[in-house]
Amino acid sequence: MKLDLTNRKTLVIGGARGIGAAIVRFCADAGSAVAWSYLDCEADRKATEALLAELQGKGVNAIAFPADCTSEADTVKLYEQITARWGELDSLVYSAGFTNPMNFCDISFDNWRKVVDINLNGAFLAIRESIPLMRKAGKGAIVIIGSAAIVAGGGGRPDYAAAKAGLEGLNRAVTKNFAPENIRCNIVHPSLIETDLLKQRHPDPEKRKELGNKEVPLRRLGQPEDIASATIFLLSDAASYITGQSLYVDGGRTFCK
């Protein structure tokens, strides 16, 4: 079965690196035009330049815009640019996320708000702005990248686990409100994916391999492509009767530890 996104227009929030970049590539390979937002910092700018060159070199309709996912003004401006370019939107992936380990009682309220803004509030803003463009398209598919940390309270920080848990309620609310308009919404929950965030916490490749072998029943760390595969399925017509659901892509770790 081929997962086909031909003639689709897909926006990935946080698409410059890691899971987001893998999703951008998979969407492009499936035939979709792709746009993504990225943080206006050196690492994301360089990654975006390279990704744009790669995709446009293959003839992909690919565009990218700097935007802070926690800023309402930036998000509105991003969607104005998408509207000017495309006029409508078929698919949204919210892949922005942030965490770093910190003891519960050391977290300031400013720390808390930053993590909740990136992991939860930004998803609300992106979905809210997507709905009118999906209505123009006559359908829509939304995938939110969550975290298996919501089950065990892990992920290194309570604000991260709490914010990602909030996405569950957002997913259900979007489903209840917009499924009658053929706009679907689902969550993919990763665990221990070998991204820059995990590499920063565990810089030694052998230690990361040991971590996967010890913590994951499938005996390996997940890769960004594992999450991208699940995401493309949920965006595609193969999942046309799936909405309001949560899919754990975790190698069995969450419920088998």
C-alpha positions as a Markdown table, in Angstrom:
| # | Residue | x | y | z |
|---|---|---|---|---|
| 1 | Met | 0.0 | 0.0 | 0.0 |
| 2 | Lys | 1.4 | 3.3 | -1.0 |
| 3 | Leu | 0.8 | 6.3 | 1.3 |
| 4 | Asp | 0.1 | 9.0 | -1.3 |
| 5 | Leu | -0.1 | 12.7 | -0.5 |
| 6 | Thr | -0.1 | 13.9 | -4.1 |
| 7 | Asn | -1.7 | 17.4 | -4.6 |
| 8 | Arg | -1.7 | 18.0 | -0.8 |
| 9 | Lys | -0.3 | 21.0 | 0.9 |
| 10 | Thr | 1.3 | 20.3 | 4.2 |
| 11 | Leu | 2.6 | 22.6 | 6.9 |
| 12 | Val | 5.0 | 21.3 | 9.6 |
| 13 | Ile | 5.5 | 23.6 | 12.6 |
| 14 | Gly | 9.1 | 23.0 | 13.7 |
| 15 | Gly | 10.4 | 21.3 | 10.5 |
| 16 | Ala | 14.0 | 22.3 | 10.3 |
| 17 | Arg | 15.6 | 19.4 | 12.2 |
| 18 | Gly | 15.0 | 16.1 | 13.9 |
| 19 | Ile | 11.5 | 14.6 | 13.8 |
| 20 | Gly | 10.1 | 17.7 | 12.0 |
| 21 | Ala | 12.7 | 17.5 | 9.2 |
| 22 | Ala | 12.0 | 13.7 | 8.7 |
| 23 | Ile | 8.3 | 14.5 | 8.4 |
| 24 | Val | 9.0 | 17.2 | 5.9 |
| 25 | Arg | 11.0 | 14.8 | 3.8 |
| 26 | Phe | 8.5 | 12.0 | 4.0 |
| 27 | Cys | 5.6 | 14.4 | 3.0 |
| 28 | Ala | 7.7 | 15.5 | 0.0 |
| 29 | Asp | 8.5 | 11.9 | -1.0 |
| 30 | Ala | 4.7 | 11.1 | -0.8 |
| 31 | Gly | 4.0 | 13.9 | -3.3 |
| 32 | Ser | 2.9 | 16.8 | -1.1 |
| 33 | Ala | 3.9 | 20.4 | -1.4 |
| 34 | Val | 5.6 | 21.2 | 2.0 |
| 35 | Ala | 6.1 | 24.3 | 4.1 |
| 36 | Trp | 7.6 | 24.5 | 7.5 |
| 37 | Ser | 8.3 | 27.0 | 10.2 |
| 38 | Tyr | 11.7 | 27.2 | 12.0 |
| 39 | Leu | 13.1 | 29.2 | 14.9 |
| 40 | Asp | 15.2 | 32.1 | 13.8 |
| 41 | Cys | 18.5 | 30.8 | 15.3 |
| 42 | Glu | 21.7 | 29.8 | 13.6 |
| 43 | Ala | 21.2 | 26.0 | 13.8 |
| 44 | Asp | 17.7 | 26.1 | 12.4 |
| 45 | Arg | 18.6 | 28.6 | 9.7 |
| 46 | Lys | 21.4 | 26.4 | 8.4 |
| 47 | Ala | 19.3 | 23.3 | 8.6 |
| 48 | Thr | 16.5 | 25.0 | 6.7 |
| 49 | Glu | 18.8 | 26.3 | 4.0 |
| 50 | Ala | 20.2 | 22.7 | 3.5 |
| 51 | Leu | 16.7 | 21.1 | 3.5 |
| 52 | Leu | 15.3 | 23.7 | 1.1 |
| 53 | Ala | 18.2 | 23.1 | -1.3 |
| 54 | Glu | 17.8 | 19.3 | -1.0 |
| 55 | Leu | 14.0 | 19.4 | -1.7 |
| 56 | Gln | 13.9 | 22.1 | -4.3 |
| 57 | Gly | 16.8 | 20.3 | -6.1 |
| 58 | Lys | 14.3 | 17.4 | -6.5 |
| 59 | Gly | 11.6 | 19.7 | -7.8 |
| 60 | Val | 9.6 | 19.7 | -4.6 |
| 61 | Asn | 7.3 | 22.7 | -4.0 |
| 62 | Ala | 9.0 | 23.6 | -0.7 |
| 63 | Ile | 9.0 | 26.8 | 1.3 |
| 64 | Ala | 10.0 | 27.8 | 4.8 |
| 65 | Phe | 9.4 | 30.7 | 7.1 |
| 66 | Pro | 10.9 | 31.8 | 10.5 |
| 67 | Ala | 8.3 | 31.9 | 13.2 |
| 68 | Asp | 8.2 | 31.5 | 17.0 |
| 69 | Cys | 5.5 | 29.0 | 17.6 |
| 70 | Thr | 4.7 | 30.5 | 21.0 |
| 71 | Ser | 4.0 | 34.0 | 19.5 |
| 72 | Glu | 0.5 | 34.6 | 18.4 |
| 73 | Ala | 1.7 | 37.5 | 16.1 |
| 74 | Asp | 4.3 | 35.2 | 14.5 |
| 75 | Thr | 1.8 | 32.4 | 14.0 |
| 76 | Val | -0.8 | 34.7 | 12.4 |
| 77 | Lys | 1.9 | 36.2 | 10.1 |
| 78 | Leu | 3.0 | 32.6 | 9.2 |
| 79 | Tyr | -0.5 | 31.7 | 8.1 |
| 80 | Glu | -0.9 | 34.9 | 6.1 |
| 81 | Gln | 2.2 | 33.9 | 4.2 |
| 82 | Ile | 0.8 | 30.4 | 3.7 |
| 83 | Thr | -2.5 | 31.8 | 2.5 |
| 84 | Ala | -0.7 | 34.1 | 0.0 |
| 85 | Arg | 1.3 | 31.2 | -1.4 |
| 86 | Trp | -1.3 | 28.4 | -1.3 |
| 87 | Gly | -4.7 | 29.8 | -0.5 |
| 88 | Glu | -5.6 | 26.6 | 1.4 |
| 89 | Leu | -4.1 | 23.8 | 3.5 |
| 90 | Asp | -4.7 | 20.1 | 3.6 |
| 91 | Ser | -2.4 | 18.9 | 6.4 |
| 92 | Leu | -0.8 | 20.2 | 9.6 |
| 93 | Val | 1.9 | 18.6 | 11.7 |
| 94 | Tyr | 2.7 | 20.3 | 15.0 |
| 95 | Ser | 6.3 | 19.1 | 15.7 |
| 96 | Ala | 7.6 | 21.9 | 17.9 |
| 97 | Gly | 8.8 | 20.7 | 21.3 |
| 98 | Phe | 11.3 | 21.4 | 24.0 |
| 99 | Thr | 12.6 | 20.0 | 27.3 |
| 100 | Asn | 15.7 | 19.6 | 29.3 |
| 101 | Pro | 16.1 | 17.8 | 32.7 |
| 102 | Met | 15.4 | 19.9 | 35.8 |
| 103 | Asn | 14.4 | 19.0 | 39.3 |
| 104 | Phe | 10.7 | 19.6 | 40.0 |
| 105 | Cys | 11.3 | 22.2 | 42.8 |
| 106 | Asp | 14.0 | 24.1 | 40.8 |
| 107 | Ile | 11.5 | 25.0 | 38.0 |
| 108 | Ser | 10.6 | 28.7 | 38.1 |
| 109 | Phe | 7.2 | 29.7 | 36.9 |
| 110 | Asp | 8.9 | 31.4 | 33.9 |
| 111 | Asn | 10.5 | 28.0 | 33.1 |
| 112 | Trp | 7.1 | 26.4 | 33.4 |
| 113 | Arg | 5.4 | 28.9 | 31.1 |
| 114 | Lys | 8.1 | 28.6 | 28.4 |
| 115 | Val | 7.8 | 24.8 | 28.2 |
| 116 | Val | 4.0 | 24.9 | 28.2 |
| 117 | Asp | 4.0 | 27.6 | 25.6 |
| 118 | Ile | 6.2 | 25.6 | 23.2 |
| 119 | Asn | 4.6 | 22.1 | 23.8 |
| 120 | Leu | 0.9 | 23.0 | 24.2 |
| 121 | Asn | -0.1 | 26.6 | 23.6 |
| 122 | Gly | 1.7 | 26.7 | 20.2 |
| 123 | Ala | -0.3 | 23.7 | 19.1 |
| 124 | Phe | -3.5 | 25.5 | 19.8 |
| 125 | Leu | -2.4 | 28.6 | 17.9 |
| 126 | Ala | -1.4 | 26.5 | 14.8 |
| 127 | Ile | -4.6 | 24.5 | 14.8 |
| 128 | Arg | -6.8 | 27.5 | 15.2 |
| 129 | Glu | -5.1 | 29.2 | 12.3 |
| 130 | Ser | -5.3 | 26.1 | 10.1 |
| 131 | Ile | -9.0 | 25.4 | 10.4 |
| 132 | Pro | -10.1 | 28.2 | 8.0 |
| 133 | Leu | -7.6 | 27.1 | 5.4 |
| 134 | Met | -8.7 | 23.4 | 5.7 |
| 135 | Arg | -12.3 | 24.5 | 5.3 |
| 136 | Lys | -11.3 | 26.0 | 2.0 |
| 137 | Ala | -9.7 | 22.7 | 1.0 |
| 138 | Gly | -12.9 | 20.9 | 2.0 |
| 139 | Lys | -10.9 | 18.5 | 4.4 |
| 140 | Gly | -8.0 | 18.4 | 6.7 |
| 141 | Ala | -5.6 | 16.1 | 8.6 |
| 142 | Ile | -3.8 | 17.2 | 11.7 |
| 143 | Val | -1.1 | 15.3 | 13.5 |
| 144 | Ile | 0.3 | 16.5 | 16.8 |
| 145 | Ile | 3.7 | 15.2 | 18.0 |
| 146 | Gly | 3.2 | 14.4 | 21.7 |
| 147 | Ser | 5.3 | 12.3 | 24.1 |
| 148 | Ala | 5.0 | 9.0 | 25.9 |
| 149 | Ala | 6.2 | 10.9 | 28.9 |
| 150 | Ile | 2.5 | 11.6 | 29.7 |
| 151 | Val | 2.1 | 8.0 | 30.9 |
| 152 | Ala | 5.0 | 7.8 | 33.3 |
| 153 | Gly | 5.4 | 11.5 | 34.1 |
| 154 | Gly | 8.9 | 11.3 | 32.6 |
| 155 | Gly | 10.7 | 13.2 | 30.0 |
| 156 | Gly | 13.0 | 14.9 | 32.5 |
| 157 | Arg | 10.5 | 17.6 | 33.6 |
| 158 | Pro | 7.0 | 17.8 | 35.0 |
| 159 | Asp | 6.1 | 20.8 | 32.9 |
| 160 | Tyr | 6.9 | 18.9 | 29.7 |
| 161 | Ala | 4.8 | 15.9 | 30.8 |
| 162 | Ala | 2.0 | 18.2 | 31.8 |
| 163 | Ala | 2.0 | 20.1 | 28.6 |
| 164 | Lys | 2.2 | 17.0 | 26.4 |
| 165 | Ala | -0.7 | 15.5 | 28.4 |
| 166 | Gly | -2.7 | 18.7 | 27.6 |
| 167 | Leu | -2.4 | 17.8 | 23.9 |
| 168 | Glu | -4.7 | 14.8 | 24.6 |
| 169 | Gly | -7.6 | 17.1 | 25.6 |
| 170 | Leu | -6.8 | 19.4 | 22.7 |
| 171 | Asn | -6.9 | 16.5 | 20.3 |
| 172 | Arg | -10.4 | 15.4 | 21.6 |
| 173 | Ala | -11.7 | 18.9 | 21.4 |
| 174 | Val | -10.6 | 19.4 | 17.8 |
| 175 | Thr | -12.1 | 16.0 | 16.9 |
| 176 | Lys | -15.4 | 16.9 | 18.5 |
| 177 | Asn | -15.6 | 20.3 | 16.9 |
| 178 | Phe | -14.3 | 19.6 | 13.4 |
| 179 | Ala | -14.7 | 15.9 | 12.5 |
| 180 | Pro | -18.2 | 16.8 | 11.0 |
| 181 | Glu | -16.3 | 19.0 | 8.5 |
| 182 | Asn | -14.0 | 16.1 | 7.6 |
| 183 | Ile | -11.1 | 17.6 | 9.5 |
| 184 | Arg | -9.2 | 14.8 | 11.4 |
| 185 | Cys | -6.8 | 15.1 | 14.3 |
| 186 | Asn | -4.6 | 12.5 | 15.9 |
| 187 | Ile | -1.5 | 12.4 | 18.2 |
| 188 | Val | 1.8 | 10.4 | 17.8 |
| 189 | His | 3.6 | 9.8 | 21.1 |
| 190 | Pro | 7.3 | 9.1 | 20.7 |
| 191 | Ser | 9.7 | 7.8 | 23.3 |
| 192 | Leu | 13.5 | 7.8 | 23.3 |
| 193 | Ile | 14.0 | 9.1 | 19.7 |
| 194 | Glu | 17.6 | 9.8 | 18.6 |
| 195 | Thr | 17.3 | 13.5 | 18.0 |
| 196 | Asp | 19.5 | 16.5 | 18.9 |
| 197 | Leu | 17.7 | 16.8 | 22.3 |
| 198 | Leu | 18.6 | 13.2 | 23.2 |
| 199 | Lys | 22.1 | 13.5 | 21.9 |
| 200 | Gln | 22.6 | 16.6 | 24.1 |
| 201 | Arg | 21.6 | 14.5 | 27.1 |
| 202 | His | 23.5 | 11.5 | 26.1 |
| 203 | Pro | 26.4 | 12.6 | 23.9 |
| 204 | Asp | 28.3 | 9.2 | 23.8 |
| 205 | Pro | 26.9 | 7.1 | 20.9 |
| 206 | Glu | 27.7 | 3.9 | 22.8 |
| 207 | Lys | 25.9 | 5.1 | 25.8 |
| 208 | Arg | 22.9 | 5.9 | 23.7 |
| 209 | Lys | 23.0 | 2.4 | 22.1 |
| 210 | Glu | 23.1 | 0.9 | 25.6 |
| 211 | Leu | 20.2 | 3.1 | 26.7 |
| 212 | Gly | 18.1 | 1.8 | 23.8 |
| 213 | Asn | 19.1 | -1.8 | 24.5 |
| 214 | Lys | 18.2 | -1.5 | 28.2 |
| 215 | Glu | 15.1 | 0.7 | 28.1 |
| 216 | Val | 13.3 | -0.4 | 24.9 |
| 217 | Pro | 11.8 | -3.8 | 24.4 |
| 218 | Leu | 12.6 | -3.7 | 20.7 |
| 219 | Arg | 16.2 | -3.1 | 21.8 |
| 220 | Arg | 17.0 | 0.1 | 19.9 |
| 221 | Leu | 16.4 | 3.8 | 20.1 |
| 222 | Gly | 13.8 | 5.2 | 17.8 |
| 223 | Gln | 14.8 | 7.3 | 14.8 |
| 224 | Pro | 13.0 | 10.4 | 13.5 |
| 225 | Glu | 12.0 | 8.3 | 10.5 |
| 226 | Asp | 10.0 | 6.0 | 12.7 |
| 227 | Ile | 7.8 | 8.9 | 13.8 |
| 228 | Ala | 7.6 | 10.3 | 10.3 |
| 229 | Ser | 6.3 | 6.9 | 9.0 |
| 230 | Ala | 3.4 | 6.9 | 11.5 |
| 231 | Thr | 2.7 | 10.6 | 10.8 |
| 232 | Ile | 2.4 | 10.1 | 7.0 |
| 233 | Phe | 0.0 | 7.2 | 7.6 |
| 234 | Leu | -2.2 | 9.4 | 9.8 |
| 235 | Leu | -2.1 | 12.2 | 7.2 |
| 236 | Ser | -3.0 | 9.9 | 4.3 |
| 237 | Asp | -6.3 | 8.6 | 3.1 |
| 238 | Ala | -5.3 | 5.2 | 4.5 |
| 239 | Ala | -6.3 | 6.7 | 7.8 |
| 240 | Ser | -9.4 | 8.5 | 6.6 |
| 241 | Tyr | -11.6 | 6.8 | 9.3 |
| 242 | Ile | -9.1 | 7.5 | 12.2 |
| 243 | Thr | -9.5 | 10.6 | 14.3 |
| 244 | Gly | -9.2 | 11.6 | 18.0 |
| 245 | Gln | -6.7 | 8.8 | 18.5 |
| 246 | Ser | -3.3 | 8.5 | 20.2 |
| 247 | Leu | -0.6 | 6.3 | 18.7 |
| 248 | Tyr | 2.5 | 5.3 | 20.8 |
| 249 | Val | 5.5 | 4.9 | 18.6 |
| 250 | Asp | 7.9 | 3.8 | 21.3 |
| 251 | Gly | 9.3 | 0.4 | 20.6 |
| 252 | Gly | 7.1 | -1.0 | 23.4 |
| 253 | Arg | 8.8 | 1.0 | 26.1 |
| 254 | Thr | 5.8 | 2.8 | 27.6 |
| 255 | Phe | 3.7 | -0.1 | 28.7 |
| 256 | Cys | 6.4 | -2.9 | 28.9 |
| 257 | Lys | 9.0 | -1.4 | 31.2 |
